Amino acid sequence: MTAEIPSRPRAAPARLPWILLALSLALNLFFVGGVFWVRSQHGPMGPAERVERLAKQLTLDANQRTAFERFVQTIRLKARDLRETNQPLVDEAWQDFAKAQPDEAAVDKLFEAAANNRRNFQVEAGRALRAFLITLNEEQRATFITLVKSRDNRFTLPLLRHLVQ
């Protein structure tokens, strides 16, 4: 008769930690690679690319594209004019705030002037928008409004989003 030696539970193989480390590293590399791939495919778009993409989504004909480009150009120019007009007013208001005794009436007047400038911009932008929207058919108009109002649509120009906020 032979005596049986009781078997001990087997210790985890010495290679298991290395296998788990390799799997973890591979998964991390795939994840990081995926992030870079997505960014390279859908990287940040400049304003011109956004305008082009929006025009393609709307399938604009030649007349509509001309009206759209005129609209975008008007919005850009008016927005730049607004910034250039309002920046000195805001700077002056901050200078007054920095004083020990700010002139509240002067600050109110400066902010009122800036708000009036902003209101005038909105009115002019609305006119330019209406002139463009008239050139669209109902389906294009609905698509345009949906795209502009969508906060998730990163392809829409920020200036257009400001019109609907």
Residue frames as qw, qx, qy, qz and C-alpha x, y, z in Angstrom:
[[0.000, 0.887, 0.461, 0.000, 0.00, 0.00, 0.00],
 [0.407, 0.265, -0.015, 0.874, 1.18, 3.36, -0.81],
 [0.151, -0.655, -0.467, 0.575, 0.44, 6.26, 1.33],
 [0.293, 0.738, 0.367, 0.484, -1.14, 9.14, -0.47],
 [0.314, -0.156, -0.203, 0.914, 0.29, 12.54, 0.15],
 [0.141, 0.794, 0.521, -0.280, -2.41, 15.05, 0.80],
 [0.431, 0.437, 0.296, 0.731, -2.41, 17.61, -1.98],
 [0.143, -0.507, -0.264, 0.808, -2.09, 21.22, -1.11],
 [0.416, 0.835, 0.328, -0.149, -4.13, 23.79, -2.95],
 [0.658, 0.293, 0.205, 0.662, -2.12, 25.02, -5.89],
 [0.189, -0.616, -0.077, 0.761, -0.69, 28.47, -5.54],
 [0.492, 0.826, 0.140, -0.235, -1.66, 30.94, -8.21],
 [0.804, 0.292, 0.142, 0.498, 0.73, 30.67, -11.07],
 [0.412, -0.500, 0.019, 0.761, 3.52, 33.19, -10.91],
 [0.219, 0.152, 0.508, 0.819, 2.53, 34.43, -14.38],
 [0.028, -0.730, -0.682, -0.043, -1.02, 35.55, -13.43],
 [0.151, -0.804, -0.151, 0.555, -0.04, 39.06, -12.26],
 [0.209, -0.337, 0.504, 0.767, 1.93, 39.56, -15.48],
 [0.113, 0.388, 0.810, 0.426, -0.99, 38.40, -17.60],
 [0.075, -0.823, -0.534, 0.180, -3.37, 40.77, -15.80],
 [0.221, -0.672, 0.116, 0.697, -0.89, 43.63, -16.18],
 [0.196, -0.061, 0.674, 0.710, -0.56, 42.96, -19.92],
 [0.037, 0.602, 0.763, 0.233, -4.36, 42.87, -20.35],
 [0.157, -0.836, -0.321, 0.415, -4.75, 46.10, -18.41],
 [0.236, -0.493, 0.345, 0.763, -2.06, 47.79, -20.48],
 [0.167, 0.196, 0.768, 0.586, -3.64, 46.59, -23.73],
 [0.022, -0.753, -0.657, -0.018, -7.09, 47.88, -22.73],
 [0.198, -0.791, -0.092, 0.572, -5.64, 51.25, -21.71],
 [0.239, -0.271, 0.536, 0.763, -3.79, 51.54, -25.02],
 [0.105, 0.448, 0.783, 0.419, -6.96, 50.76, -26.96],
 [0.105, -0.835, -0.487, 0.234, -8.88, 53.35, -24.96],
 [0.216, -0.687, 0.148, 0.678, -6.27, 56.09, -25.46],
 [0.229, -0.035, 0.698, 0.678, -5.94, 55.17, -29.14],
 [0.074, 0.631, 0.749, 0.189, -9.70, 55.43, -29.54],
 [0.126, -0.848, -0.253, 0.449, -9.75, 58.87, -27.97],
 [0.206, -0.504, 0.405, 0.734, -7.05, 60.11, -30.33],
 [0.199, 0.219, 0.803, 0.518, -8.79, 58.55, -33.33],
 [0.033, 0.780, 0.624, -0.041, -12.11, 60.21, -32.49],
 [0.153, -0.815, -0.029, 0.557, -10.43, 63.58, -32.00],
 [0.241, -0.289, 0.585, 0.719, -8.54, 63.27, -35.26],
 [0.134, 0.408, 0.810, 0.399, -11.76, 62.43, -37.11],
 [0.150, -0.831, -0.478, -0.243, -13.91, 65.08, -35.43],
 [0.498, -0.157, -0.251, 0.815, -11.34, 67.58, -34.21],
 [0.009, 0.674, 0.296, -0.676, -12.03, 71.22, -33.50],
 [0.434, 0.579, 0.520, 0.453, -13.55, 73.00, -36.44],
 [0.180, -0.169, -0.005, 0.969, -12.88, 76.56, -37.41],
 [0.369, 0.509, 0.321, -0.709, -15.67, 79.00, -38.24],
 [0.397, 0.428, -0.507, -0.634, -15.26, 78.50, -42.01],
 [0.183, 0.042, -0.976, -0.107, -15.58, 74.72, -41.63],
 [0.175, 0.362, 0.759, -0.512, -18.66, 75.14, -39.46],
 [0.413, 0.510, -0.013, -0.754, -20.28, 77.42, -42.04],
 [0.359, 0.312, -0.752, -0.458, -19.49, 74.93, -44.80],
 [0.055, -0.096, -0.984, 0.142, -20.87, 72.01, -42.79],
 [0.291, 0.452, 0.544, -0.645, -24.07, 73.88, -41.97],
 [0.427, 0.483, -0.297, -0.704, -24.52, 74.84, -45.63],
 [0.283, 0.170, -0.906, -0.265, -24.09, 71.18, -46.65],
 [0.086, 0.237, 0.893, -0.372, -26.56, 70.00, -44.01],
 [0.369, 0.544, 0.326, -0.680, -29.12, 72.42, -45.40],
 [0.523, 0.268, 0.675, 0.446, -28.36, 71.46, -49.04],
 [0.120, 0.770, 0.119, -0.616, -28.38, 75.08, -50.14],
 [0.658, 0.591, 0.331, 0.329, -28.63, 76.01, -53.80],
 [0.508, 0.251, 0.018, 0.824, -26.47, 78.82, -55.24],
 [0.158, -0.671, -0.142, -0.710, -28.89, 81.65, -54.32],
 [0.732, -0.645, -0.183, -0.117, -29.44, 80.29, -50.83],
 [0.798, -0.150, -0.123, 0.571, -25.69, 79.87, -50.31],
 [0.273, 0.451, 0.027, 0.850, -25.12, 83.50, -51.32],
 [0.440, -0.701, -0.141, -0.543, -27.82, 84.63, -48.89],
 [0.855, -0.459, -0.191, 0.150, -26.32, 82.41, -46.16],
 [0.667, 0.069, -0.098, 0.735, -22.82, 83.78, -46.70],
 [0.007, -0.591, -0.069, -0.804, -24.20, 87.34, -46.63],
 [0.665, -0.658, -0.194, -0.294, -26.02, 86.52, -43.37],
 [0.851, -0.302, -0.161, 0.399, -22.90, 85.02, -41.74],
 [0.471, 0.292, -0.030, 0.832, -20.75, 87.96, -42.87],
 [0.241, -0.684, -0.128, -0.676, -23.28, 90.45, -41.50],
 [0.780, -0.595, -0.185, -0.055, -23.43, 88.67, -38.16],
 [0.787, -0.093, -0.127, 0.597, -19.63, 88.56, -37.89],
 [0.268, 0.437, 0.016, 0.858, -19.22, 92.24, -38.73],
 [0.431, -0.689, -0.146, -0.564, -22.01, 93.34, -36.39],
 [0.845, -0.473, -0.204, 0.142, -20.62, 91.17, -33.57],
 [0.651, 0.069, -0.109, 0.748, -17.16, 92.62, -34.03],
 [0.005, -0.569, -0.078, -0.819, -18.59, 96.15, -34.06],
 [0.654, -0.660, -0.228, -0.292, -20.52, 95.35, -30.88],
 [0.826, -0.308, -0.189, 0.432, -17.38, 94.12, -29.10],
 [0.467, 0.232, -0.014, 0.853, -15.38, 97.14, -30.23],
 [0.214, -0.627, -0.157, -0.732, -18.15, 99.52, -29.14],
 [0.724, -0.616, -0.200, -0.237, -18.94, 97.89, -25.81],
 [0.802, -0.059, -0.334, 0.492, -15.41, 97.07, -24.62],
 [0.225, 0.343, -0.232, 0.882, -14.49, 100.71, -23.81],
 [0.522, -0.535, -0.101, -0.657, -17.81, 101.11, -21.98],
 [0.896, -0.347, -0.277, 0.012, -17.20, 98.02, -19.85],
 [0.652, 0.130, -0.308, 0.680, -13.59, 99.04, -19.20],
 [0.047, -0.477, 0.123, -0.869, -14.73, 102.46, -18.05],
 [0.726, -0.510, -0.175, -0.427, -17.33, 100.89, -15.77],
 [0.878, -0.190, -0.315, 0.308, -14.65, 98.68, -14.18],
 [0.387, 0.308, -0.250, 0.833, -12.43, 101.72, -13.66],
 [0.371, -0.532, 0.022, -0.760, -15.29, 103.40, -11.86],
 [0.872, -0.379, -0.276, -0.137, -15.91, 100.26, -9.76],
 [0.740, 0.072, -0.370, 0.557, -12.26, 100.36, -8.69],
 [0.001, 0.549, -0.191, 0.814, -12.74, 103.76, -7.04],
 [0.077, -0.081, -0.775, 0.622, -13.41, 104.00, -3.33],
 [0.353, 0.490, 0.482, -0.635, -16.69, 105.79, -4.10],
 [0.248, 0.171, 0.739, 0.602, -17.87, 104.69, -7.56],
 [0.341, 0.215, -0.013, -0.915, -20.31, 106.97, -9.35],
 [0.425, 0.232, 0.866, -0.125, -23.31, 104.65, -9.52],
 [0.501, 0.719, 0.225, -0.427, -25.18, 106.88, -11.97],
 [0.238, 0.694, -0.560, -0.384, -22.21, 106.86, -14.36],
 [0.198, -0.185, 0.960, 0.072, -21.83, 103.08, -14.08],
 [0.501, 0.453, 0.674, -0.299, -25.56, 102.60, -14.70],
 [0.436, 0.771, -0.079, -0.457, -25.33, 104.87, -17.75],
 [0.070, 0.544, -0.782, -0.296, -22.37, 102.89, -19.12],
 [0.285, 0.051, 0.957, -0.036, -24.14, 99.55, -18.68],
 [0.498, 0.618, 0.443, -0.418, -27.32, 100.96, -20.17],
 [0.346, 0.726, -0.382, -0.455, -25.38, 102.12, -23.23],
 [0.047, -0.322, 0.930, 0.169, -23.78, 98.66, -23.55],
 [0.406, 0.301, 0.831, -0.233, -27.20, 97.00, -23.22],
 [0.485, 0.715, 0.132, -0.486, -28.65, 99.31, -25.89],
 [0.205, 0.603, -0.670, -0.381, -25.77, 98.42, -28.20],
 [0.208, -0.063, 0.976, -0.011, -26.46, 94.74, -27.57],
 [0.481, 0.520, 0.584, -0.395, -30.16, 95.26, -28.27],
 [0.417, 0.730, -0.217, -0.496, -29.36, 97.04, -31.55],
 [0.026, 0.401, -0.884, -0.239, -27.10, 94.12, -32.50],
 [0.354, 0.193, 0.897, -0.180, -29.93, 91.66, -31.82],
 [0.500, 0.666, 0.282, -0.477, -32.35, 93.68, -33.97],
 [0.331, 0.691, -0.492, -0.414, -29.88, 93.90, -36.87],
 [0.104, -0.243, 0.961, 0.080, -28.98, 90.22, -36.54],
 [0.470, 0.367, 0.731, -0.332, -32.68, 89.34, -36.55],
 [0.503, 0.713, -0.035, -0.487, -33.19, 91.31, -39.77],
 [0.198, 0.560, -0.753, -0.284, -30.24, 89.55, -41.41],
 [0.282, -0.023, 0.951, -0.129, -31.56, 86.19, -40.21],
 [0.553, 0.527, 0.483, -0.427, -35.03, 86.85, -41.61],
 [0.429, 0.704, -0.343, -0.450, -33.52, 87.86, -44.97],
 [0.069, 0.364, -0.918, -0.141, -31.70, 84.51, -45.08],
 [0.365, 0.147, 0.869, -0.299, -34.62, 82.40, -43.82],
 [0.577, 0.553, 0.123, -0.588, -36.89, 83.77, -46.55],
 [0.398, 0.545, -0.637, -0.373, -34.68, 82.03, -49.12],
 [0.083, -0.171, 0.976, -0.105, -35.15, 78.59, -47.51],
 [0.572, -0.251, -0.601, -0.499, -37.96, 76.14, -48.06],
 [0.685, -0.565, 0.050, -0.458, -39.95, 74.91, -45.06],
 [0.964, -0.143, -0.159, 0.158, -37.86, 71.78, -44.54],
 [0.583, 0.361, -0.253, 0.683, -34.56, 73.70, -44.70],
 [0.208, -0.644, 0.152, -0.721, -35.91, 76.34, -42.34],
 [0.845, -0.470, -0.017, -0.255, -36.99, 73.72, -39.81],
 [0.900, 0.041, -0.189, 0.390, -33.60, 71.97, -40.08],
 [0.320, 0.542, -0.222, 0.745, -31.73, 75.27, -39.66],
 [0.445, -0.639, 0.139, -0.612, -33.70, 76.23, -36.57],
 [0.946, -0.310, -0.083, -0.043, -33.29, 72.77, -35.04],
 [0.788, 0.212, -0.216, 0.537, -29.53, 72.83, -35.64],
 [0.131, 0.588, -0.213, 0.769, -29.07, 76.33, -34.26],
 [0.592, -0.593, 0.083, -0.540, -31.18, 75.74, -31.16],
 [0.950, -0.157, -0.257, 0.088, -29.46, 72.45, -30.30],
 [0.327, -0.860, 0.386, -0.068, -26.92, 72.99, -27.55],
 [0.825, -0.233, 0.490, 0.160, -25.36, 69.61, -28.37],
 [0.738, 0.603, 0.183, 0.242, -24.54, 70.58, -31.94],
 [0.515, -0.617, 0.177, 0.568, -20.88, 71.60, -31.76],
 [0.492, 0.217, 0.507, 0.673, -20.82, 72.33, -35.47],
 [0.068, 0.886, 0.407, 0.210, -23.08, 75.37, -35.23],
 [0.331, 0.462, -0.176, 0.803, -21.39, 78.75, -35.11],
 [0.283, -0.381, -0.617, 0.628, -21.52, 80.22, -31.59],
 [0.105, 0.109, -0.034, -0.988, -22.81, 83.50, -33.01],
 [0.464, -0.211, -0.607, -0.609, -25.85, 81.70, -34.35],
 [0.481, -0.364, -0.767, 0.217, -26.49, 80.04, -31.00],
 [0.152, -0.225, -0.369, 0.889, -26.43, 83.46, -29.32],
 [0.281, -0.122, -0.332, -0.892, -29.34, 84.55, -31.48],
 [0.631, -0.332, -0.585, -0.386, -31.63, 81.95, -29.95],
 [0.466, -0.186, -0.686, 0.527, -30.55, 82.23, -26.33]]
